[in-house]
């Protein structure tokens, strides 16, 4: 397979999966109904939105030729930051939470901060060159 063809396929996949992730964030019940023909109940919306965050982060990590930041760092930074915010939102506004909700939110926030520091160091190293 040629590199150009692989990039086109990758770009198509990024758009499809990223779009699916965005729709899962906006209206998880509709996506589940359209995909599997079932009703979303209970904490299914929470899990579906976490999947949406993951798909968006994966799409951004795989975007062909996007900037100087390492794709894995970019994807994981977005995933961890968005997941930390969403879990905190669930704990505060959603009035949901088991015993691991806040530790998980804190862990994702710390990992996001470490990745952001890595990203800043990488940017500074590239601009110094």
N, CA, C and O atoms as CSV, one atom per row, in Angstrom:
chain,resi,resn,atom,element,x,y,z
A,1,UNK,N,N,0.849,-1.179,0.000
A,1,UNK,CA,C,0.000,0.000,0.000
A,1,UNK,C,C,0.890,1.236,0.000
A,1,UNK,O,O,1.870,1.308,0.741
A,2,UNK,N,N,0.540,2.207,-0.837
A,2,UNK,CA,C,1.340,3.420,-0.912
A,2,UNK,C,C,1.104,4.290,0.316
A,2,UNK,O,O,0.074,4.182,0.982
A,3,UNK,N,N,2.076,5.156,0.605
A,3,UNK,CA,C,1.958,6.060,1.754
A,3,UNK,C,C,0.798,7.022,1.559
A,3,UNK,O,O,0.078,7.317,2.513
A,4,UNK,N,N,0.600,7.524,0.328
A,4,UNK,CA,C,-0.512,8.440,0.079
A,4,UNK,C,C,-1.857,7.768,0.323
A,4,UNK,O,O,-2.757,8.356,0.922
A,5,UNK,N,N,-1.982,6.535,-0.145
A,5,UNK,CA,C,-3.237,5.813,0.061
A,5,UNK,C,C,-3.460,5.559,1.548
A,5,UNK,O,O,-4.582,5.698,2.034
A,6,UNK,N,N,-2.420,5.192,2.270
A,6,UNK,CA,C,-2.533,4.948,3.704
A,6,UNK,C,C,-2.953,6.219,4.433
A,6,UNK,O,O,-3.776,6.164,5.346
A,7,UNK,N,N,-2.396,7.362,4.040
A,7,UNK,CA,C,-2.774,8.634,4.674
A,7,UNK,C,C,-4.234,8.979,4.412
A,7,UNK,O,O,-4.926,9.481,5.298
A,8,UNK,N,N,-4.702,8.710,3.192
A,8,UNK,CA,C,-6.106,8.979,2.867
A,8,UNK,C,C,-7.037,8.098,3.690
A,8,UNK,O,O,-8.058,8.559,4.202
A,9,UNK,N,N,-6.671,6.820,3.811
A,9,UNK,CA,C,-7.485,5.907,4.609
A,9,UNK,C,C,-7.467,6.337,6.077
A,9,UNK,O,O,-8.501,6.331,6.745
A,10,UNK,N,N,-6.294,6.706,6.571
A,10,UNK,CA,C,-6.178,7.167,7.953
A,10,UNK,C,C,-7.010,8.424,8.175
A,10,UNK,O,O,-7.718,8.525,9.177
A,11,UNK,N,N,-6.934,9.386,7.251
A,11,UNK,CA,C,-7.716,10.620,7.393
A,11,UNK,C,C,-9.215,10.313,7.403
A,11,UNK,O,O,-9.958,10.877,8.206
A,12,UNK,N,N,-9.659,9.424,6.514
A,12,UNK,CA,C,-11.068,9.033,6.486
A,12,UNK,C,C,-11.483,8.422,7.821
A,12,UNK,O,O,-12.527,8.769,8.374
A,13,UNK,N,N,-10.653,7.504,8.336
A,13,UNK,CA,C,-10.955,6.838,9.597
A,13,UNK,C,C,-10.998,7.834,10.750
A,13,UNK,O,O,-11.862,7.742,11.622
A,14,UNK,N,N,-10.068,8.784,10.756
A,14,UNK,CA,C,-10.030,9.803,11.796
A,14,UNK,C,C,-11.326,10.615,11.785
A,14,UNK,O,O,-11.893,10.897,12.841
A,15,UNK,N,N,-11.788,10.987,10.605
A,15,UNK,CA,C,-13.014,11.787,10.495
A,15,UNK,C,C,-14.220,10.977,10.985
A,15,UNK,O,O,-15.050,11.489,11.736
A,16,UNK,N,N,-14.311,9.721,10.560
A,16,UNK,CA,C,-15.451,8.889,10.954
A,16,UNK,C,C,-15.446,8.638,12.464
A,16,UNK,O,O,-16.460,8.842,13.132
A,17,UNK,N,N,-14.312,8.198,12.997
A,17,UNK,CA,C,-14.248,7.871,14.427
A,17,UNK,C,C,-14.341,9.121,15.298
A,17,UNK,O,O,-14.997,9.109,16.340
A,18,UNK,N,N,-13.688,10.192,14.873
A,18,UNK,CA,C,-13.787,11.451,15.619
A,18,UNK,C,C,-15.211,11.978,15.625
A,18,UNK,O,O,-15.697,12.460,16.648
A,19,UNK,N,N,-15.884,11.885,14.474
A,19,UNK,CA,C,-17.279,12.308,14.400
A,19,UNK,C,C,-18.178,11.459,15.285
A,19,UNK,O,O,-19.065,11.978,15.962
A,20,UNK,N,N,-17.947,10.162,15.276
A,20,UNK,CA,C,-18.712,9.277,16.153
A,20,UNK,C,C,-18.492,9.655,17.616
A,20,UNK,O,O,-19.435,9.681,18.407
A,21,UNK,N,N,-17.243,9.945,17.966
A,21,UNK,CA,C,-16.942,10.365,19.334
A,21,UNK,C,C,-17.668,11.640,19.716
A,21,UNK,O,O,-18.214,11.745,20.815
A,22,UNK,N,N,-17.676,12.619,18.803
A,22,UNK,CA,C,-18.386,13.870,19.087
A,22,UNK,C,C,-19.882,13.633,19.268
A,22,UNK,O,O,-20.500,14.199,20.170
A,23,UNK,N,N,-20.458,12.799,18.412
A,23,UNK,CA,C,-21.885,12.505,18.548
A,23,UNK,C,C,-22.183,11.743,19.839
A,23,UNK,O,O,-23.228,11.955,20.454
A,24,UNK,N,N,-21.274,10.859,20.253
A,24,UNK,CA,C,-21.458,10.175,21.537
A,24,UNK,C,C,-21.425,11.152,22.700
A,24,UNK,O,O,-22.140,10.969,23.685
A,25,UNK,N,N,-20.604,12.184,22.596
A,25,UNK,CA,C,-20.559,13.200,23.650
A,25,UNK,C,C,-21.847,14.021,23.675
A,25,UNK,O,O,-22.364,14.338,24.746
A,26,UNK,N,N,-22.362,14.363,22.495
A,26,UNK,CA,C,-23.534,15.241,22.404
A,26,UNK,C,C,-24.853,14.516,22.674
A,26,UNK,O,O,-25.704,15.043,23.390
A,27,UNK,N,N,-25.037,13.324,22.118
A,27,UNK,CA,C,-26.306,12.616,22.250
A,27,UNK,C,C,-26.080,11.105,22.243
A,27,UNK,O,O,-26.350,10.437,21.245
A,28,UNK,N,N,-25.583,10.569,23.361
A,28,UNK,CA,C,-25.256,9.139,23.389
A,28,UNK,C,C,-26.470,8.242,23.147
A,28,UNK,O,O,-26.330,7.180,22.540
A,29,UNK,N,N,-27.639,8.637,23.600
A,29,UNK,CA,C,-28.832,7.807,23.422
A,29,UNK,C,C,-29.158,7.644,21.942
A,29,UNK,O,O,-29.523,6.553,21.502
A,30,UNK,N,N,-29.030,8.716,21.177
A,30,UNK,CA,C,-29.315,8.642,19.743
A,30,UNK,C,C,-28.315,7.730,19.032
A,30,UNK,O,O,-28.700,6.916,18.192
A,31,UNK,N,N,-27.041,7.866,19.368
A,31,UNK,CA,C,-26.015,7.041,18.724
A,31,UNK,C,C,-26.249,5.569,19.031
A,31,UNK,O,O,-26.170,4.730,18.134
A,32,UNK,N,N,-26.536,5.248,20.284
A,32,UNK,CA,C,-26.779,3.856,20.659
A,32,UNK,C,C,-28.020,3.330,19.948
A,32,UNK,O,O,-28.024,2.198,19.463
A,33,UNK,N,N,-29.068,4.140,19.884
A,33,UNK,CA,C,-30.288,3.715,19.185
A,33,UNK,C,C,-30.007,3.453,17.714
A,33,UNK,O,O,-30.488,2.471,17.148
A,34,UNK,N,N,-29.229,4.333,17.097
A,34,UNK,CA,C,-28.921,4.163,15.676
A,34,UNK,C,C,-27.969,3.002,15.418
A,34,UNK,O,O,-28.083,2.328,14.395
A,35,UNK,N,N,-27.032,2.761,16.333
A,35,UNK,CA,C,-26.058,1.694,16.128
A,35,UNK,C,C,-26.598,0.311,16.455
A,35,UNK,O,O,-26.439,-0.623,15.670
A,36,UNK,N,N,-27.231,0.181,17.604
A,36,UNK,CA,C,-27.629,-1.157,18.047
A,36,UNK,C,C,-29.132,-1.309,18.223
A,36,UNK,O,O,-29.600,-2.386,18.592
A,37,UNK,N,N,-29.894,-0.259,17.969
A,37,UNK,CA,C,-31.341,-0.349,18.053
A,37,UNK,C,C,-31.857,-0.607,19.452
A,37,UNK,O,O,-32.905,-1.229,19.627
A,38,UNK,N,N,-31.134,-0.136,20.443
A,38,UNK,CA,C,-31.542,-0.345,21.831
A,38,UNK,C,C,-31.632,0.994,22.545
A,38,UNK,O,O,-31.091,2.007,22.101
A,39,UNK,N,N,-32.330,0.959,23.656
A,39,UNK,CA,C,-32.474,2.149,24.474
A,39,UNK,C,C,-31.309,2.222,25.462
A,39,UNK,O,O,-30.880,1.208,26.013
A,40,UNK,N,N,-30.813,3.424,25.673
A,40,UNK,CA,C,-29.719,3.626,26.614
A,40,UNK,C,C,-30.326,3.897,27.992
A,40,UNK,O,O,-31.175,4.777,28.131
A,41,UNK,N,N,-29.897,3.149,29.004
A,41,UNK,CA,C,-30.474,3.346,30.328
A,41,UNK,C,C,-29.379,3.351,31.385
A,41,UNK,O,O,-28.245,2.940,31.139
A,42,UNK,N,N,-29.743,3.817,32.542
A,42,UNK,CA,C,-28.826,3.817,33.673
A,42,UNK,C,C,-27.581,4.639,33.405
A,42,UNK,O,O,-27.649,5.761,32.904
A,43,UNK,N,N,-26.460,4.065,33.745
A,43,UNK,CA,C,-25.194,4.765,33.572
A,43,UNK,C,C,-24.614,4.552,32.178
A,43,UNK,O,O,-23.461,4.894,31.918
A,44,UNK,N,N,-25.412,3.990,31.294
A,44,UNK,CA,C,-24.954,3.769,29.927
A,44,UNK,C,C,-24.500,5.044,29.252
A,44,UNK,O,O,-23.542,5.023,28.480
A,45,UNK,N,N,-25.176,6.173,29.529
A,45,UNK,CA,C,-24.791,7.452,28.932
A,45,UNK,C,C,-23.412,7.886,29.420
A,45,UNK,O,O,-22.632,8.459,28.660
A,46,UNK,N,N,-23.119,7.617,30.674
A,46,UNK,CA,C,-21.802,7.960,31.224
A,46,UNK,C,C,-20.714,7.178,30.497
A,46,UNK,O,O,-19.705,7.744,30.077
A,47,UNK,N,N,-20.926,5.883,30.355
A,47,UNK,CA,C,-19.941,5.045,29.682
A,47,UNK,C,C,-19.821,5.426,28.212
A,47,UNK,O,O,-18.719,5.456,27.665
A,48,UNK,N,N,-20.960,5.717,27.569
A,48,UNK,CA,C,-20.938,6.117,26.157
A,48,UNK,C,C,-20.175,7.425,25.973
A,48,UNK,O,O,-19.433,7.571,25.002
A,49,UNK,N,N,-20.343,8.367,26.877
A,49,UNK,CA,C,-19.600,9.630,26.761
A,49,UNK,C,C,-18.113,9.415,26.999
A,49,UNK,O,O,-17.292,10.061,26.348
A,50,UNK,N,N,-17.745,8.526,27.910
A,50,UNK,CA,C,-16.321,8.195,28.098
A,50,UNK,C,C,-15.754,7.598,26.815
A,50,UNK,O,O,-14.628,7.911,26.429
A,51,UNK,N,N,-16.521,6.747,26.159
A,51,UNK,CA,C,-16.098,6.206,24.871
A,51,UNK,C,C,-15.958,7.331,23.852
A,51,UNK,O,O,-15.022,7.327,23.053
A,52,UNK,N,N,-16.874,8.289,23.869
A,52,UNK,CA,C,-16.785,9.430,22.962
A,52,UNK,C,C,-15.508,10.218,23.162
A,52,UNK,O,O,-14.850,10.598,22.194
A,53,UNK,N,N,-15.153,10.465,24.413
A,53,UNK,CA,C,-13.895,11.160,24.723
A,53,UNK,C,C,-12.716,10.373,24.164
A,53,UNK,O,O,-11.806,10.946,23.566
A,54,UNK,N,N,-12.738,9.070,24.360
A,54,UNK,CA,C,-11.648,8.212,23.883
A,54,UNK,C,C,-11.531,8.248,22.368
A,54,UNK,O,O,-10.424,8.328,21.836
A,55,UNK,N,N,-12.657,8.190,21.666
A,55,UNK,CA,C,-12.619,8.218,20.204
A,55,UNK,C,C,-12.099,9.555,19.674
A,55,UNK,O,O,-11.345,9.581,18.701
A,56,UNK,N,N,-12.492,10.656,20.301
A,56,UNK,CA,C,-11.992,11.966,19.873
A,56,UNK,C,C,-10.488,12.049,20.097
A,56,UNK,O,O,-9.752,12.521,19.230
A,57,UNK,N,N,-10.030,11.589,21.262
A,57,UNK,CA,C,-8.589,11.613,21.553
A,57,UNK,C,C,-7.820,10.725,20.580
A,57,UNK,O,O,-6.752,11.106,20.102
A,58,UNK,N,N,-8.350,9.561,20.289
A,58,UNK,CA,C,-7.699,8.664,19.333
A,58,UNK,C,C,-7.640,9.300,17.950
A,58,UNK,O,O,-6.620,9.217,17.267
A,59,UNK,N,N,-8.724,9.930,17.543
A,59,UNK,CA,C,-8.744,10.604,16.240
A,59,UNK,C,C,-7.691,11.697,16.171
A,59,UNK,O,O,-6.992,11.827,15.166
A,60,UNK,N,N,-7.575,12.482,17.231
A,60,UNK,CA,C,-6.575,13.553,17.239
A,60,UNK,C,C,-5.157,12.994,17.264
A,60,UNK,O,O,-4.248,13.568,16.665
A,61,UNK,N,N,-4.971,11.877,17.954
A,61,UNK,CA,C,-3.647,11.261,17.993
A,61,UNK,C,C,-3.241,10.718,16.629
A,61,UNK,O,O,-2.055,10.665,16.305
A,62,UNK,N,N,-4.218,10.318,15.838
A,62,UNK,CA,C,-3.930,9.695,14.547
A,62,UNK,C,C,-4.013,10.661,13.374
A,62,UNK,O,O,-3.776,10.262,12.234
A,63,UNK,N,N,-4.343,11.922,13.629
A,63,UNK,CA,C,-4.460,12.883,12.518
A,63,UNK,C,C,-3.123,12.974,11.787
A,63,UNK,O,O,-2.100,13.262,12.408
A,64,UNK,N,N,-3.118,12.735,10.483
A,64,UNK,CA,C,-1.850,12.717,9.744
A,64,UNK,C,C,-1.164,14.086,9.715
A,64,UNK,O,O,-1.773,15.087,9.336
A,65,UNK,N,N,0.103,14.118,10.118
A,65,UNK,CA,C,0.934,15.309,9.999
A,65,UNK,C,C,0.475,16.518,10.780
A,65,UNK,O,O,0.609,17.641,10.295
A,66,UNK,N,N,-0.056,16.333,11.961
A,66,UNK,CA,C,-0.589,17.447,12.741
A,66,UNK,C,C,0.447,17.976,13.722
A,66,UNK,O,O,0.620,17.399,14.796
A,67,UNK,N,N,1.138,19.053,13.383
A,67,UNK,CA,C,1.997,19.776,14.301
A,67,UNK,C,C,3.261,19.047,14.730
A,67,UNK,O,O,3.613,18.000,14.185
A,68,UNK,N,N,3.944,19.631,15.732
A,68,UNK,CA,C,5.203,19.077,16.200
A,68,UNK,C,C,5.041,18.181,17.416
A,68,UNK,O,O,5.946,17.413,17.744
A,69,UNK,N,N,3.904,18.269,18.086
A,69,UNK,CA,C,3.702,17.445,19.277
A,69,UNK,C,C,3.567,15.980,18.860
A,69,UNK,O,O,2.931,15.672,17.852
A,70,UNK,N,N,4.152,15.105,19.621
A,70,UNK,CA,C,4.047,13.679,19.330
A,70,UNK,C,C,2.572,13.275,19.379
A,70,UNK,O,O,1.875,13.621,20.333
A,71,UNK,N,N,2.089,12.557,18.377
A,71,UNK,CA,C,0.669,12.201,18.331
A,71,UNK,C,C,0.174,11.468,19.575
A,71,UNK,O,O,-0.937,11.728,20.036
A,72,UNK,N,N,0.958,10.579,20.116
A,72,UNK,CA,C,0.525,9.852,21.307
A,72,UNK,C,C,0.349,10.796,22.489
A,72,UNK,O,O,-0.604,10.656,23.257
A,73,UNK,N,N,1.253,11.750,22.642
A,73,UNK,CA,C,1.149,12.715,23.743
A,73,UNK,C,C,-0.093,13.570,23.546
A,73,UNK,O,O,-0.841,13.805,24.495
A,74,UNK,N,N,-0.320,14.036,22.322
A,74,UNK,CA,C,-1.494,14.871,22.032
A,74,UNK,C,C,-2.779,14.120,22.359
A,74,UNK,O,O,-3.656,14.654,23.039
A,75,UNK,N,N,-2.894,12.888,21.881
A,75,UNK,CA,C,-4.106,12.109,22.123
A,75,UNK,C,C,-4.328,11.817,23.591
A,75,UNK,O,O,-5.438,11.972,24.101
A,76,UNK,N,N,-3.273,11.393,24.275
A,76,UNK,CA,C,-3.422,11.061,25.691
A,76,UNK,C,C,-3.650,12.296,26.556
A,76,UNK,O,O,-4.355,12.224,27.562
A,77,UNK,N,N,-3.065,13.420,26.178
A,77,UNK,CA,C,-3.315,14.669,26.905
A,77,UNK,C,C,-4.791,15.045,26.813
A,77,UNK,O,O,-5.422,15.357,27.822
A,78,UNK,N,N,-5.331,15.014,25.613
A,78,UNK,CA,C,-6.737,15.365,25.422
A,78,UNK,C,C,-7.640,14.367,26.136
A,78,UNK,O,O,-8.604,14.756,26.795
A,79,UNK,N,N,-7.330,13.090,26.005
A,79,UNK,CA,C,-8.136,12.067,26.669
A,79,UNK,C,C,-8.142,12.271,28.183
A,79,UNK,O,O,-9.209,12.281,28.798
A,80,UNK,N,N,-6.971,12.434,28.786
A,80,UNK,CA,C,-6.896,12.547,30.246
A,80,UNK,C,C,-7.512,13.837,30.749
A,80,UNK,O,O,-8.202,13.826,31.768
A,81,UNK,N,N,-7.284,14.946,30.067
A,81,UNK,CA,C,-7.874,16.218,30.498
A,81,UNK,C,C,-9.400,16.169,30.388
A,81,UNK,O,O,-10.102,16.566,31.317
A,82,UNK,N,N,-9.907,15.687,29.266
A,82,UNK,CA,C,-11.358,15.638,29.079
A,82,UNK,C,C,-12.009,14.653,30.047
A,82,UNK,O,O,-13.089,14.923,30.573
A,83,UNK,N,N,-11.370,13.529,30.282
A,83,UNK,CA,C,-11.923,12.552,31.218
A,83,UNK,C,C,-11.925,13.103,32.635
A,83,UNK,O,O,-12.889,12.891,33.370
A,84,UNK,N,N,-10.874,13.802,33.037
A,84,UNK,CA,C,-10.839,14.409,34.370
A,84,UNK,C,C,-11.976,15.415,34.540
A,84,UNK,O,O,-12.655,15.425,35.567
A,85,UNK,N,N,-12.178,16.255,33.537
A,85,UNK,CA,C,-13.250,17.256,33.598
A,85,UNK,C,C,-14.615,16.568,33.653
A,85,UNK,O,O,-15.477,16.956,34.442
A,86,UNK,N,N,-14.810,15.553,32.819
A,86,UNK,CA,C,-16.104,14.869,32.777
A,86,UNK,C,C,-16.395,14.141,34.083
A,86,UNK,O,O,-17.519,14.202,34.580
A,87,UNK,N,N,-15.414,13.460,34.644
A,87,UNK,CA,C,-15.627,12.770,35.910
A,87,UNK,C,C,-15.920,13.759,37.035
A,87,UNK,O,O,-16.774,13.498,37.884
A,88,UNK,N,N,-15.222,14.884,37.047
A,88,UNK,CA,C,-15.493,15.911,38.049
A,88,UNK,C,C,-16.907,16.475,37.877
A,88,UNK,O,O,-17.614,16.718,38.855
A,89,UNK,N,N,-17.299,16.674,36.635
A,89,UNK,CA,C,-18.658,17.145,36.355
A,89,UNK,C,C,-19.690,16.145,36.883
A,89,UNK,O,O,-20.675,16.542,37.505
A,90,UNK,N,N,-19.469,14.864,36.640
A,90,UNK,CA,C,-20.402,13.850,37.130
A,90,UNK,C,C,-20.506,13.884,38.648
A,90,UNK,O,O,-21.592,13.722,39.206
A,91,UNK,N,N,-19.385,14.094,39.309
A,91,UNK,CA,C,-19.389,14.138,40.765
A,91,UNK,C,C,-20.070,15.367,41.322
A,91,UNK,O,O,-20.715,15.298,42.368
A,92,UNK,N,N,-19.936,16.503,40.632
A,92,UNK,CA,C,-20.506,17.755,41.148
A,92,UNK,C,C,-21.930,17.987,40.646
A,92,UNK,O,O,-22.848,18.167,41.446
A,93,UNK,N,N,-22.115,17.983,39.351
A,93,UNK,CA,C,-23.417,18.336,38.787
A,93,UNK,C,C,-24.311,17.120,38.601
A,93,UNK,O,O,-25.531,17.214,38.736
A,94,UNK,N,N,-23.712,15.994,38.296
A,94,UNK,CA,C,-24.495,14.797,38.034
A,94,UNK,C,C,-24.891,14.050,39.287
A,94,UNK,O,O,-25.718,13.139,39.234
A,95,UNK,N,N,-24.310,14.426,40.416
A,95,UNK,CA,C,-24.580,13.760,41.690
A,95,UNK,C,C,-24.412,12.246,41.580
A,95,UNK,O,O,-25.180,11.482,42.165
A,96,UNK,N,N,-23.409,11.829,40.832
A,96,UNK,CA,C,-23.075,10.430,40.699
A,96,UNK,C,C,-21.708,10.209,41.316
A,96,UNK,O,O,-20.914,11.138,41.461
A,97,UNK,N,N,-21.455,8.986,41.668
A,97,UNK,CA,C,-20.100,8.703,42.105
A,97,UNK,C,C,-20.000,7.537,43.039
A,97,UNK,O,O,-20.689,7.458,44.056
A,98,UNK,N,N,-19.127,6.634,42.673
A,98,UNK,CA,C,-18.768,5.539,43.551
A,98,UNK,C,C,-17.497,5.914,44.291
A,98,UNK,O,O,-17.026,7.045,44.177
A,99,UNK,N,N,-16.950,5.003,45.029
A,99,UNK,CA,C,-15.771,5.324,45.833
A,99,UNK,C,C,-14.528,5.679,45.013
A,99,UNK,O,O,-13.599,6.288,45.545
A,100,UNK,N,N,-14.494,5.314,43.744
A,100,UNK,CA,C,-13.309,5.604,42.925
A,100,UNK,C,C,-13.488,6.801,41.990
A,100,UNK,O,O,-12.570,7.124,41.236
A,101,UNK,N,N,-14.653,7.472,42.019
A,101,UNK,CA,C,-14.875,8.584,41.090
A,101,UNK,C,C,-13.846,9.700,41.281
A,101,UNK,O,O,-13.181,10.093,40.322
A,102,UNK,N,N,-13.709,10.208,42.493
A,102,UNK,CA,C,-12.793,11.336,42.710
A,102,UNK,C,C,-11.323,10.932,42.584
A,102,UNK,O,O,-10.539,11.694,42.020
A,103,UNK,N,N,-10.923,9.766,43.088
A,103,UNK,CA,C,-9.533,9.356,42.820
A,103,UNK,C,C,-9.252,9.210,41.322
A,103,UNK,O,O,-8.166,9.564,40.862
A,104,UNK,N,N,-10.218,8.693,40.559
A,104,UNK,CA,C,-10.021,8.559,39.111
A,104,UNK,C,C,-9.934,9.920,38.451
A,104,UNK,O,O,-9.097,10.126,37.572
A,105,UNK,N,N,-10.787,10.859,38.859
A,105,UNK,CA,C,-10.736,12.218,38.308
A,105,UNK,C,C,-9.381,12.858,38.618
A,105,UNK,O,O,-8.777,13.494,37.754
A,106,UNK,N,N,-8.912,12.686,39.847
A,106,UNK,CA,C,-7.623,13.262,40.238
A,106,UNK,C,C,-6.476,12.627,39.463
A,106,UNK,O,O,-5.570,13.327,39.011
A,107,UNK,N,N,-6.508,11.316,39.309
A,107,UNK,CA,C,-5.458,10.626,38.565
A,107,UNK,C,C,-5.397,11.130,37.121
A,107,UNK,O,O,-4.313,11.409,36.610
A,108,UNK,N,N,-6.547,11.248,36.465
A,108,UNK,CA,C,-6.571,11.750,35.090
A,108,UNK,C,C,-6.060,13.192,35.027
A,108,UNK,O,O,-5.365,13.557,34.079
A,109,UNK,N,N,-6.392,14.004,36.014
A,109,UNK,CA,C,-5.921,15.388,36.039
A,109,UNK,C,C,-4.398,15.448,36.197
A,109,UNK,O,O,-3.736,16.244,35.532
A,110,UNK,N,N,-3.853,14.618,37.063
A,110,UNK,CA,C,-2.397,14.599,37.274
A,110,UNK,C,C,-1.684,14.129,36.003
A,110,UNK,O,O,-0.684,14.719,35.593
A,111,UNK,N,N,-2.199,13.075,35.389
A,111,UNK,CA,C,-1.579,12.582,34.154
A,111,UNK,C,C,-1.661,13.655,33.069
A,111,UNK,O,O,-0.701,13.856,32.325
A,112,UNK,N,N,-2.794,14.342,32.974
A,112,UNK,CA,C,-2.929,15.429,31.986
A,112,UNK,C,C,-1.909,16.529,32.251
A,112,UNK,O,O,-1.310,17.056,31.313
A,113,UNK,N,N,-1.708,16.877,33.509
A,113,UNK,CA,C,-0.730,17.916,33.841
A,113,UNK,C,C,0.685,17.473,33.462
A,113,UNK,O,O,1.464,18.270,32.939
A,114,UNK,N,N,1.016,16.221,33.720
A,114,UNK,CA,C,2.343,15.711,33.347
A,114,UNK,C,C,2.521,15.720,31.827
A,114,UNK,O,O,3.584,16.084,31.325
A,115,UNK,N,N,1.486,15.321,31.105
A,115,UNK,CA,C,1.566,15.341,29.638
A,115,UNK,C,C,1.662,16.767,29.103
A,115,UNK,O,O,2.377,17.020,28.134
A,116,UNK,N,N,0.947,17.693,29.727
A,116,UNK,CA,C,1.025,19.097,29.305
A,116,UNK,C,C,2.434,19.640,29.520
A,116,UNK,O,O,2.949,20.388,28.689
A,117,UNK,N,N,3.053,19.264,30.632
A,117,UNK,CA,C,4.431,19.698,30.893
A,117,UNK,C,C,5.369,19.117,29.842
A,117,UNK,O,O,6.277,19.801,29.371
A,118,UNK,N,N,5.152,17.864,29.477
A,118,UNK,CA,C,5.953,17.230,28.427
A,118,UNK,C,C,5.773,17.965,27.107
A,118,UNK,O,O,6.743,18.232,26.398
A,119,UNK,N,N,4.544,18.287,26.788
A,119,UNK,CA,C,4.234,19.018,25.547
A,119,UNK,C,C,4.930,20.376,25.538
A,119,UNK,O,O,5.509,20.771,24.526
A,120,UNK,N,N,4.875,21.095,26.669
A,120,UNK,CA,C,5.550,22.411,26.758
A,120,UNK,C,C,7.055,22.281,26.571
A,120,UNK,O,O,7.664,23.078,25.857
A,121,UNK,N,N,7.657,21.285,27.206
A,121,UNK,CA,C,9.102,21.073,27.044
A,121,UNK,C,C,9.440,20.769,25.590
A,121,UNK,O,O,10.436,21.262,25.061
A,122,UNK,N,N,8.610,19.958,24.948
A,122,UNK,CA,C,8.827,19.617,23.542
A,122,UNK,C,C,8.716,20.867,22.666
A,122,UNK,O,O,9.533,21.068,21.768
A,123,UNK,N,N,7.731,21.689,22.917
A,123,UNK,CA,C,7.564,22.931,22.139
A,123,UNK,C,C,8.749,23.863,22.330
A,123,UNK,O,O,9.249,24.453,21.372
A,124,UNK,N,N,9.195,23.992,23.579
A,124,UNK,CA,C,10.332,24.870,23.870
A,124,UNK,C,C,11.602,24.342,23.210
A,124,UNK,O,O,12.401,25.129,22.703
A,125,UNK,N,N,11.800,23.032,23.208
A,125,UNK,CA,C,12.978,22.432,22.584
A,125,UNK,C,C,12.953,22.653,21.076
A,125,UNK,O,O,13.992,22.930,20.476
A,126,UNK,N,N,11.781,22.533,20.456
A,126,UNK,CA,C,11.671,22.745,18.995
A,126,UNK,C,C,11.905,24.202,18.652
A,126,UNK,O,O,12.584,24.497,17.668
A,127,UNK,N,N,11.352,25.135,19.448
A,127,UNK,CA,C,11.533,26.553,19.138
A,127,UNK,C,C,12.955,27.024,19.434
A,127,UNK,O,O,13.410,28.011,18.857
A,128,UNK,N,N,13.666,26.323,20.334
A,128,UNK,CA,C,15.052,26.700,20.623
A,128,UNK,C,C,16.001,26.265,19.514
A,128,UNK,O,O,17.077,26.838,19.342
A,129,UNK,N,N,15.590,25.242,18.762
A,129,UNK,CA,C,16.443,24.732,17.671
A,129,UNK,C,C,16.449,25.625,16.515
A,129,UNK,O,O,17.114,25.341,15.518
